[in-house]
Amino acid sequence: MGKVHGSLARAGKVKAQTPKVEKQVKPKKPRGRAFQRFKYNRKILLTSLKPKKRF
């Protein structure tokens, strides 16, 4: 067994201190073909509508 950093008496200290946050109800992401379409729309179509930056 390897060496242990610090005593095991403090194991889980940080997790116990963090405030409990309930899970949020989020709309589910599309799967498969619908997700590929979503990525295409986000990447290709939205960037083509934006004006091109000139430096």
CHARMM internal coordinates of N, CA and C (Angstrom, degrees):
IC EDIT
DIST 1 N 1 CA 1.4462
DIST 1 CA 1 C 1.5186
ANGL 1 N 1 CA 1 C 108.93
DIST 1 C 2 N 1.3209
ANGL 1 CA 1 C 2 N 117.20
DIHE 1 N 1 CA 1 C 2 N 141.13
DIST 2 N 2 CA 1.4540
ANGL 1 C 2 N 2 CA 121.84
DIHE 1 CA 1 C 2 N 2 CA -178.12
DIST 2 CA 2 C 1.5123
ANGL 2 N 2 CA 2 C 112.67
DIHE 1 C 2 N 2 CA 2 C -76.14
DIST 2 C 3 N 1.3107
ANGL 2 CA 2 C 3 N 114.22
DIHE 2 N 2 CA 2 C 3 N 175.11
DIST 3 N 3 CA 1.4691
ANGL 2 C 3 N 3 CA 119.77
DIHE 2 CA 2 C 3 N 3 CA 178.97
DIST 3 CA 3 C 1.5309
ANGL 3 N 3 CA 3 C 109.67
DIHE 2 C 3 N 3 CA 3 C -74.16
DIST 3 C 4 N 1.3284
ANGL 3 CA 3 C 4 N 115.67
DIHE 3 N 3 CA 3 C 4 N 150.86
DIST 4 N 4 CA 1.4587
ANGL 3 C 4 N 4 CA 121.37
DIHE 3 CA 3 C 4 N 4 CA -179.70
DIST 4 CA 4 C 1.5196
ANGL 4 N 4 CA 4 C 108.20
DIHE 3 C 4 N 4 CA 4 C -107.10
DIST 4 C 5 N 1.3327
ANGL 4 CA 4 C 5 N 116.77
DIHE 4 N 4 CA 4 C 5 N 132.09
DIST 5 N 5 CA 1.4621
ANGL 4 C 5 N 5 CA 120.75
DIHE 4 CA 4 C 5 N 5 CA 178.12
DIST 5 CA 5 C 1.5209
ANGL 5 N 5 CA 5 C 108.69
DIHE 4 C 5 N 5 CA 5 C -85.17
DIST 5 C 6 N 1.2956
ANGL 5 CA 5 C 6 N 118.20
DIHE 5 N 5 CA 5 C 6 N 109.70
DIST 6 N 6 CA 1.4671
ANGL 5 C 6 N 6 CA 121.72
DIHE 5 CA 5 C 6 N 6 CA 179.32
DIST 6 CA 6 C 1.5153
ANGL 6 N 6 CA 6 C 111.42
DIHE 5 C 6 N 6 CA 6 C 81.17
DIST 6 C 7 N 1.3248
ANGL 6 CA 6 C 7 N 115.07
DIHE 6 N 6 CA 6 C 7 N 170.81
DIST 7 N 7 CA 1.4667
ANGL 6 C 7 N 7 CA 118.41
DIHE 6 CA 6 C 7 N 7 CA -177.65
DIST 7 CA 7 C 1.5210
ANGL 7 N 7 CA 7 C 109.96
DIHE 6 C 7 N 7 CA 7 C -81.01
DIST 7 C 8 N 1.3142
ANGL 7 CA 7 C 8 N 115.54
DIHE 7 N 7 CA 7 C 8 N 152.45
DIST 8 N 8 CA 1.4587
ANGL 7 C 8 N 8 CA 120.41
DIHE 7 CA 7 C 8 N 8 CA -179.48
DIST 8 CA 8 C 1.5228
ANGL 8 N 8 CA 8 C 111.97
DIHE 7 C 8 N 8 CA 8 C -79.67
DIST 8 C 9 N 1.3338
ANGL 8 CA 8 C 9 N 117.50
DIHE 8 N 8 CA 8 C 9 N -2.72
DIST 9 N 9 CA 1.4649
ANGL 8 C 9 N 9 CA 120.39
DIHE 8 CA 8 C 9 N 9 CA 178.72
DIST 9 CA 9 C 1.5276
ANGL 9 N 9 CA 9 C 110.57
DIHE 8 C 9 N 9 CA 9 C -67.19
DIST 9 C 10 N 1.3420
ANGL 9 CA 9 C 10 N 116.89
DIHE 9 N 9 CA 9 C 10 N -25.93
DIST 10 N 10 CA 1.4630
ANGL 9 C 10 N 10 CA 120.39
DIHE 9 CA 9 C 10 N 10 CA -178.26
DIST 10 CA 10 C 1.5308
ANGL 10 N 10 CA 10 C 112.61
DIHE 9 C 10 N 10 CA 10 C -97.56
DIST 10 C 11 N 1.3129
ANGL 10 CA 10 C 11 N 117.00
DIHE 10 N 10 CA 10 C 11 N 13.28
DIST 11 N 11 CA 1.4661
ANGL 10 C 11 N 11 CA 119.99
DIHE 10 CA 10 C 11 N 11 CA -177.51
DIST 11 CA 11 C 1.5284
ANGL 11 N 11 CA 11 C 110.08
DIHE 10 C 11 N 11 CA 11 C -64.84
DIST 11 C 12 N 1.3099
ANGL 11 CA 11 C 12 N 116.84
DIHE 11 N 11 CA 11 C 12 N 130.71
DIST 12 N 12 CA 1.4584
ANGL 11 C 12 N 12 CA 121.92
DIHE 11 CA 11 C 12 N 12 CA 178.88
DIST 12 CA 12 C 1.5127
ANGL 12 N 12 CA 12 C 114.32
DIHE 11 C 12 N 12 CA 12 C 82.91
DIST 12 C 13 N 1.3293
ANGL 12 CA 12 C 13 N 117.83
DIHE 12 N 12 CA 12 C 13 N 12.77
DIST 13 N 13 CA 1.4706
ANGL 12 C 13 N 13 CA 121.96
DIHE 12 CA 12 C 13 N 13 CA -176.57
DIST 13 CA 13 C 1.5302
ANGL 13 N 13 CA 13 C 111.22
DIHE 12 C 13 N 13 CA 13 C -62.83
DIST 13 C 14 N 1.3165
ANGL 13 CA 13 C 14 N 117.03
DIHE 13 N 13 CA 13 C 14 N -47.85
DIST 14 N 14 CA 1.4626
ANGL 13 C 14 N 14 CA 120.42
DIHE 13 CA 13 C 14 N 14 CA -174.78
DIST 14 CA 14 C 1.5255
ANGL 14 N 14 CA 14 C 110.45
DIHE 13 C 14 N 14 CA 14 C -67.94
DIST 14 C 15 N 1.3290
ANGL 14 CA 14 C 15 N 117.07
DIHE 14 N 14 CA 14 C 15 N -41.80
DIST 15 N 15 CA 1.4637
ANGL 14 C 15 N 15 CA 120.11
DIHE 14 CA 14 C 15 N 15 CA -179.72
DIST 15 CA 15 C 1.5201
ANGL 15 N 15 CA 15 C 110.79
DIHE 14 C 15 N 15 CA 15 C -63.50
DIST 15 C 16 N 1.3243
ANGL 15 CA 15 C 16 N 116.76
DIHE 15 N 15 CA 15 C 16 N -36.75
DIST 16 N 16 CA 1.4640
ANGL 15 C 16 N 16 CA 120.28
DIHE 15 CA 15 C 16 N 16 CA 179.25
DIST 16 CA 16 C 1.5264
ANGL 16 N 16 CA 16 C 111.24
DIHE 15 C 16 N 16 CA 16 C -69.07
DIST 16 C 17 N 1.3372
ANGL 16 CA 16 C 17 N 117.87
DIHE 16 N 16 CA 16 C 17 N -28.88
DIST 17 N 17 CA 1.4623
ANGL 16 C 17 N 17 CA 121.50
DIHE 16 CA 16 C 17 N 17 CA -177.22
DIST 17 CA 17 C 1.5263
ANGL 17 N 17 CA 17 C 113.29
DIHE 16 C 17 N 17 CA 17 C -80.93
DIST 17 C 18 N 1.3293
ANGL 17 CA 17 C 18 N 117.24
DIHE 17 N 17 CA 17 C 18 N -27.30
DIST 18 N 18 CA 1.4602
ANGL 17 C 18 N 18 CA 119.16
DIHE 17 CA 17 C 18 N 18 CA -174.70
DIST 18 CA 18 C 1.5199
ANGL 18 N 18 CA 18 C 110.17
DIHE 17 C 18 N 18 CA 18 C -70.67
DIST 18 C 19 N 1.3437
ANGL 18 CA 18 C 19 N 116.34
DIHE 18 N 18 CA 18 C 19 N 139.06
DIST 19 N 19 CA 1.4611
ANGL 18 C 19 N 19 CA 118.88
DIHE 18 CA 18 C 19 N 19 CA -179.12
DIST 19 CA 19 C 1.5262
ANGL 19 N 19 CA 19 C 110.90
DIHE 18 C 19 N 19 CA 19 C -68.03
DIST 19 C 20 N 1.3278
ANGL 19 CA 19 C 20 N 115.55
DIHE 19 N 19 CA 19 C 20 N 142.86
DIST 20 N 20 CA 1.4576
ANGL 19 C 20 N 20 CA 120.95
DIHE 19 CA 19 C 20 N 20 CA -179.44
DIST 20 CA 20 C 1.5203
ANGL 20 N 20 CA 20 C 109.08
DIHE 19 C 20 N 20 CA 20 C -75.86
DIST 20 C 21 N 1.3233
ANGL 20 CA 20 C 21 N 116.52
DIHE 20 N 20 CA 20 C 21 N 125.64
DIST 21 N 21 CA 1.4548
ANGL 20 C 21 N 21 CA 121.61
DIHE 20 CA 20 C 21 N 21 CA 178.57
DIST 21 CA 21 C 1.5214
ANGL 21 N 21 CA 21 C 107.25
DIHE 20 C 21 N 21 CA 21 C -114.99
DIST 21 C 22 N 1.3131
ANGL 21 CA 21 C 22 N 115.69
DIHE 21 N 21 CA 21 C 22 N 124.07
DIST 22 N 22 CA 1.4634
ANGL 21 C 22 N 22 CA 119.76
DIHE 21 CA 21 C 22 N 22 CA -179.47
DIST 22 CA 22 C 1.5251
ANGL 22 N 22 CA 22 C 109.92
DIHE 21 C 22 N 22 CA 22 C -69.10
DIST 22 C 23 N 1.3322
ANGL 22 CA 22 C 23 N 116.00
DIHE 22 N 22 CA 22 C 23 N 150.31
DIST 23 N 23 CA 1.4560
ANGL 22 C 23 N 23 CA 120.19
DIHE 22 CA 22 C 23 N 23 CA 178.07
DIST 23 CA 23 C 1.5202
ANGL 23 N 23 CA 23 C 109.30
DIHE 22 C 23 N 23 CA 23 C -69.40
DIST 23 C 24 N 1.3414
ANGL 23 CA 23 C 24 N 115.10
DIHE 23 N 23 CA 23 C 24 N 139.86
DIST 24 N 24 CA 1.4535
ANGL 23 C 24 N 24 CA 120.11
DIHE 23 CA 23 C 24 N 24 CA 178.90
DIST 24 CA 24 C 1.5254
ANGL 24 N 24 CA 24 C 109.55
DIHE 23 C 24 N 24 CA 24 C -89.02
DIST 24 C 25 N 1.3044
ANGL 24 CA 24 C 25 N 115.58
DIHE 24 N 24 CA 24 C 25 N 149.14
DIST 25 N 25 CA 1.4565
ANGL 24 C 25 N 25 CA 120.24
DIHE 24 CA 24 C 25 N 25 CA 175.66
DIST 25 CA 25 C 1.5221
ANGL 25 N 25 CA 25 C 107.41
DIHE 24 C 25 N 25 CA 25 C -86.09
DIST 25 C 26 N 1.3207
ANGL 25 CA 25 C 26 N 116.35
DIHE 25 N 25 CA 25 C 26 N 115.00
DIST 26 N 26 CA 1.4578
ANGL 25 C 26 N 26 CA 121.49
DIHE 25 CA 25 C 26 N 26 CA -177.20
DIST 26 CA 26 C 1.5272
ANGL 26 N 26 CA 26 C 108.84
DIHE 25 C 26 N 26 CA 26 C -115.65
DIST 26 C 27 N 1.3322
ANGL 26 CA 26 C 27 N 117.50
DIHE 26 N 26 CA 26 C 27 N 149.68
DIST 27 N 27 CA 1.4603
ANGL 26 C 27 N 27 CA 118.88
DIHE 26 CA 26 C 27 N 27 CA 174.85
DIST 27 CA 27 C 1.5260
ANGL 27 N 27 CA 27 C 109.61
DIHE 26 C 27 N 27 CA 27 C -67.29
DIST 27 C 28 N 1.3402
ANGL 27 CA 27 C 28 N 116.16
DIHE 27 N 27 CA 27 C 28 N 139.90
DIST 28 N 28 CA 1.4620
ANGL 27 C 28 N 28 CA 118.17
DIHE 27 CA 27 C 28 N 28 CA -176.35
DIST 28 CA 28 C 1.5196
ANGL 28 N 28 CA 28 C 110.81
DIHE 27 C 28 N 28 CA 28 C -74.22
DIST 28 C 29 N 1.3271
ANGL 28 CA 28 C 29 N 115.64
DIHE 28 N 28 CA 28 C 29 N 144.88
DIST 29 N 29 CA 1.4600
ANGL 28 C 29 N 29 CA 121.06
DIHE 28 CA 28 C 29 N 29 CA 179.97
DIST 29 CA 29 C 1.5241
ANGL 29 N 29 CA 29 C 109.12
DIHE 28 C 29 N 29 CA 29 C -76.78
DIST 29 C 30 N 1.3357
ANGL 29 CA 29 C 30 N 116.42
DIHE 29 N 29 CA 29 C 30 N 149.13
DIST 30 N 30 CA 1.4624
ANGL 29 C 30 N 30 CA 118.66
DIHE 29 CA 29 C 30 N 30 CA 176.39
DIST 30 CA 30 C 1.5228
ANGL 30 N 30 CA 30 C 110.57
DIHE 29 C 30 N 30 CA 30 C -66.40
DIST 30 C 31 N 1.3293
ANGL 30 CA 30 C 31 N 115.97
DIHE 30 N 30 CA 30 C 31 N 152.46
DIST 31 N 31 CA 1.4542
ANGL 30 C 31 N 31 CA 121.28
DIHE 30 CA 30 C 31 N 31 CA -178.10
DIST 31 CA 31 C 1.5329
ANGL 31 N 31 CA 31 C 110.47
DIHE 30 C 31 N 31 CA 31 C -113.98
DIST 31 C 32 N 1.3099
ANGL 31 CA 31 C 32 N 115.54
DIHE 31 N 31 CA 31 C 32 N 156.25
DIST 32 N 32 CA 1.4600
ANGL 31 C 32 N 32 CA 121.69
DIHE 31 CA 31 C 32 N 32 CA 171.21
DIST 32 CA 32 C 1.5160
ANGL 32 N 32 CA 32 C 114.38
DIHE 31 C 32 N 32 CA 32 C 63.43
DIST 32 C 33 N 1.3383
ANGL 32 CA 32 C 33 N 115.55
DIHE 32 N 32 CA 32 C 33 N -125.85
DIST 33 N 33 CA 1.4608
ANGL 32 C 33 N 33 CA 121.65
DIHE 32 CA 32 C 33 N 33 CA -177.17
DIST 33 CA 33 C 1.5174
ANGL 33 N 33 CA 33 C 111.49
DIHE 32 C 33 N 33 CA 33 C -60.71
DIST 33 C 34 N 1.3226
ANGL 33 CA 33 C 34 N 116.70
DIHE 33 N 33 CA 33 C 34 N -39.66
DIST 34 N 34 CA 1.4623
ANGL 33 C 34 N 34 CA 120.70
DIHE 33 CA 33 C 34 N 34 CA -178.47
DIST 34 CA 34 C 1.5275
ANGL 34 N 34 CA 34 C 110.92
DIHE 33 C 34 N 34 CA 34 C -65.50
DIST 34 C 35 N 1.3287
ANGL 34 CA 34 C 35 N 116.89
DIHE 34 N 34 CA 34 C 35 N -34.57
DIST 35 N 35 CA 1.4638
ANGL 34 C 35 N 35 CA 120.06
DIHE 34 CA 34 C 35 N 35 CA 179.18
DIST 35 CA 35 C 1.5223
ANGL 35 N 35 CA 35 C 110.72
DIHE 34 C 35 N 35 CA 35 C -71.31
DIST 35 C 36 N 1.3317
ANGL 35 CA 35 C 36 N 116.95
DIHE 35 N 35 CA 35 C 36 N -38.02
DIST 36 N 36 CA 1.4665
ANGL 35 C 36 N 36 CA 120.27
DIHE 35 CA 35 C 36 N 36 CA 176.89
DIST 36 CA 36 C 1.5325
ANGL 36 N 36 CA 36 C 109.94
DIHE 35 C 36 N 36 CA 36 C -62.57
DIST 36 C 37 N 1.3176
ANGL 36 CA 36 C 37 N 116.83
DIHE 36 N 36 CA 36 C 37 N -39.44
DIST 37 N 37 CA 1.4610
ANGL 36 C 37 N 37 CA 121.41
DIHE 36 CA 36 C 37 N 37 CA 177.45
DIST 37 CA 37 C 1.5260
ANGL 37 N 37 CA 37 C 110.78
DIHE 36 C 37 N 37 CA 37 C -64.51
DIST 37 C 38 N 1.3291
ANGL 37 CA 37 C 38 N 116.02
DIHE 37 N 37 CA 37 C 38 N -41.02
DIST 38 N 38 CA 1.4646
ANGL 37 C 38 N 38 CA 121.81
DIHE 37 CA 37 C 38 N 38 CA 177.84
DIST 38 CA 38 C 1.5254
ANGL 38 N 38 CA 38 C 110.60
DIHE 37 C 38 N 38 CA 38 C -60.56
DIST 38 C 39 N 1.3462
ANGL 38 CA 38 C 39 N 116.77
DIHE 38 N 38 CA 38 C 39 N -44.76
DIST 39 N 39 CA 1.4655
ANGL 38 C 39 N 39 CA 120.84
DIHE 38 CA 38 C 39 N 39 CA 179.62
DIST 39 CA 39 C 1.5269
ANGL 39 N 39 CA 39 C 111.41
DIHE 38 C 39 N 39 CA 39 C -65.16
DIST 39 C 40 N 1.3388
ANGL 39 CA 39 C 40 N 116.24
DIHE 39 N 39 CA 39 C 40 N -40.30
DIST 40 N 40 CA 1.4651
ANGL 39 C 40 N 40 CA 120.76
DIHE 39 CA 39 C 40 N 40 CA 178.65
DIST 40 CA 40 C 1.5233
ANGL 40 N 40 CA 40 C 110.25
DIHE 39 C 40 N 40 CA 40 C -61.92
DIST 40 C 41 N 1.3240
ANGL 40 CA 40 C 41 N 115.94
DIHE 40 N 40 CA 40 C 41 N -47.09
DIST 41 N 41 CA 1.4632
ANGL 40 C 41 N 41 CA 120.13
DIHE 40 CA 40 C 41 N 41 CA -179.62
DIST 41 CA 41 C 1.5166
ANGL 41 N 41 CA 41 C 111.15
DIHE 40 C 41 N 41 CA 41 C -61.78
DIST 41 C 42 N 1.3156
ANGL 41 CA 41 C 42 N 116.51
DIHE 41 N 41 CA 41 C 42 N -40.02
DIST 42 N 42 CA 1.4614
ANGL 41 C 42 N 42 CA 120.16
DIHE 41 CA 41 C 42 N 42 CA -178.26
DIST 42 CA 42 C 1.5251
ANGL 42 N 42 CA 42 C 110.94
DIHE 41 C 42 N 42 CA 42 C -69.58
DIST 42 C 43 N 1.3293
ANGL 42 CA 42 C 43 N 116.88
DIHE 42 N 42 CA 42 C 43 N -41.23
DIST 43 N 43 CA 1.4615
ANGL 42 C 43 N 43 CA 120.51
DIHE 42 CA 42 C 43 N 43 CA -173.72
DIST 43 CA 43 C 1.5292
ANGL 43 N 43 CA 43 C 112.71
DIHE 42 C 43 N 43 CA 43 C -83.81
DIST 43 C 44 N 1.3069
ANGL 43 CA 43 C 44 N 117.26
DIHE 43 N 43 CA 43 C 44 N -51.82
DIST 44 N 44 CA 1.4611
ANGL 43 C 44 N 44 CA 121.53
DIHE 43 CA 43 C 44 N 44 CA -171.67
DIST 44 CA 44 C 1.5259
ANGL 44 N 44 CA 44 C 112.43
DIHE 43 C 44 N 44 CA 44 C -84.07
DIST 44 C 45 N 1.3158
ANGL 44 CA 44 C 45 N 116.27
DIHE 44 N 44 CA 44 C 45 N -54.94
DIST 45 N 45 CA 1.4619
ANGL 44 C 45 N 45 CA 119.09
DIHE 44 CA 44 C 45 N 45 CA -172.33
DIST 45 CA 45 C 1.5170
ANGL 45 N 45 CA 45 C 112.59
DIHE 44 C 45 N 45 CA 45 C -68.82
DIST 45 C 46 N 1.3311
ANGL 45 CA 45 C 46 N 117.79
DIHE 45 N 45 CA 45 C 46 N -41.30
DIST 46 N 46 CA 1.4587
ANGL 45 C 46 N 46 CA 119.41
DIHE 45 CA 45 C 46 N 46 CA -177.52
DIST 46 CA 46 C 1.5218
ANGL 46 N 46 CA 46 C 111.71
DIHE 45 C 46 N 46 CA 46 C -69.98
DIST 46 C 47 N 1.3367
ANGL 46 CA 46 C 47 N 117.19
DIHE 46 N 46 CA 46 C 47 N -35.04
DIST 47 N 47 CA 1.4679
ANGL 46 C 47 N 47 CA 119.07
DIHE 46 CA 46 C 47 N 47 CA 179.96
DIST 47 CA 47 C 1.5257
ANGL 47 N 47 CA 47 C 110.98
DIHE 46 C 47 N 47 CA 47 C -73.38
DIST 47 C 48 N 1.3338
ANGL 47 CA 47 C 48 N 117.02
DIHE 47 N 47 CA 47 C 48 N -28.21
DIST 48 N 48 CA 1.4646
ANGL 47 C 48 N 48 CA 118.59
DIHE 47 CA 47 C 48 N 48 CA -179.82
DIST 48 CA 48 C 1.5302
ANGL 48 N 48 CA 48 C 111.25
DIHE 47 C 48 N 48 CA 48 C -74.96
DIST 48 C 49 N 1.3273
ANGL 48 CA 48 C 49 N 117.51
DIHE 48 N 48 CA 48 C 49 N -22.91
DIST 49 N 49 CA 1.4642
ANGL 48 C 49 N 49 CA 120.53
DIHE 48 CA 48 C 49 N 49 CA 179.56
DIST 49 CA 49 C 1.5229
ANGL 49 N 49 CA 49 C 112.20
DIHE 48 C 49 N 49 CA 49 C -81.11
DIST 49 C 50 N 1.3379
ANGL 49 CA 49 C 50 N 116.45
DIHE 49 N 49 CA 49 C 50 N -25.38
DIST 50 N 50 CA 1.4653
ANGL 49 C 50 N 50 CA 120.03
DIHE 49 CA 49 C 50 N 50 CA -178.81
DIST 50 CA 50 C 1.5261
ANGL 50 N 50 CA 50 C 110.27
DIHE 49 C 50 N 50 CA 50 C -73.48
DIST 50 C 51 N 1.3276
ANGL 50 CA 50 C 51 N 117.70
DIHE 50 N 50 CA 50 C 51 N 144.81
DIST 51 N 51 CA 1.4655
ANGL 50 C 51 N 51 CA 118.88
DIHE 50 CA 50 C 51 N 51 CA 174.45
DIST 51 CA 51 C 1.5304
ANGL 51 N 51 CA 51 C 110.14
DIHE 50 C 51 N 51 CA 51 C -68.51
DIST 51 C 52 N 1.3187
ANGL 51 CA 51 C 52 N 116.14
DIHE 51 N 51 CA 51 C 52 N 142.69
DIST 52 N 52 CA 1.4653
ANGL 51 C 52 N 52 CA 120.48
DIHE 51 CA 51 C 52 N 52 CA -178.23
DIST 52 CA 52 C 1.5260
ANGL 52 N 52 CA 52 C 110.14
DIHE 51 C 52 N 52 CA 52 C -72.05
DIST 52 C 53 N 1.3285
ANGL 52 CA 52 C 53 N 115.70
DIHE 52 N 52 CA 52 C 53 N 139.39
DIST 53 N 53 CA 1.4666
ANGL 52 C 53 N 53 CA 120.07
DIHE 52 CA 52 C 53 N 53 CA 179.19
DIST 53 CA 53 C 1.5228
ANGL 53 N 53 CA 53 C 109.65
DIHE 52 C 53 N 53 CA 53 C -79.70
DIST 53 C 54 N 1.3017
ANGL 53 CA 53 C 54 N 116.52
DIHE 53 N 53 CA 53 C 54 N 138.21
DIST 54 N 54 CA 1.4617
ANGL 53 C 54 N 54 CA 120.82
DIHE 53 CA 53 C 54 N 54 CA 175.11
DIST 54 CA 54 C 1.5080
ANGL 54 N 54 CA 54 C 108.61
DIHE 53 C 54 N 54 CA 54 C -118.55
DIST 54 C 55 N 1.3144
ANGL 54 CA 54 C 55 N 115.10
DIHE 54 N 54 CA 54 C 55 N 136.96
DIST 55 N 55 CA 1.4664
ANGL 54 C 55 N 55 CA 119.84
DIHE 54 CA 54 C 55 N 55 CA -178.52
DIST 55 CA 55 C 1.4968
ANGL 55 N 55 CA 55 C 111.00
DIHE 54 C 55 N 55 CA 55 C -107.89
END
COOR INIT
IC SEED 1 N 1 CA 1 C
IC BUILD
